[in-house]
Amino acid sequence: MKIKTDIRLFTALGILAVLAIVPLSSSVFAQSNSGDNDDSNNDNGDKRKLQKELKKEKLREIKNIALESRIEAKSKIFDETKTHESDREPDLSFRGETSGWTIVGDLAHKSSVSLSGHAFKAGERMWKISTIGNITIGDRKAELDLKGVATGHKIMLQGNGILQNGEEVRLTLVGHYVPTTEDGVFAVAFTNGMFHNTNTGERLTMMQVGSVHVEPIVSTPTSESSDELEEELQE
């Protein structure tokens, strides 16, 4: 009789042990599955974030290419402007500097452009410009050789440059100029600028504001000829 009782007791204890283990095991498996789901959610979140960044970068690249295309279209005016620069002296010289911001990635970096050159009268209210200078963007610097036109109150410059490391860049500046209250001083705002590293493909948009000092160049200087050039520039 006692043996049967012991057998029943051990059987009951075994059943209780199984019942105790099952919830524990289920809980462990549930926690394991939950951990797997968390990892999967994190991976999906990282993928979505990466896709969003790639899409943002692609849109920025498309925008820059579109801007450059518009600027290139405007540059056709270079070919339409005919002057005989080699046959005569320039009509005026100028020097000036602009400063502003250039967007690199998602941040704006301080930048500046200095220019020194001359211009030829190429037609009614039109000037053909040739200038050298340099550009600074953060810790990057490049020497520039630019050409362009000024018509009405609009100005466009375009050309090439060389960075300190030897890489070639192309710079395009489009904007407006207007005379100031100071004699011979013009305010300049390049509202559309593009800095293109032709070696790496990097394209940076920029905006610059500054001033340019203009001096007429005439073989026999007279106040009348200087005044005429000044009036033509202000038209």
Secondary structure, 3 states (H helix, E strand, C coil): CHHHHHHHHHHHHHHHHHHHHHHHHHHHHHHHHHHHHHHHHHHHHHHHHHHHHHHHHHHHHHHHHHHHHHHHHHCCHHHHCCCCHHHCCCCEEEEEEEEEEEEECCEEEEEEEEEEEEEEEEECCEEEEEEEEEEEECCEEEEEEEEEEEECCEEEEEEEEEECCCCEEEEEEEEEEEECCCCCEEEEEEEEEEEEECCCCCEEEEEEEEEEEEEECCCCCCHHHHHHHHHHHHC
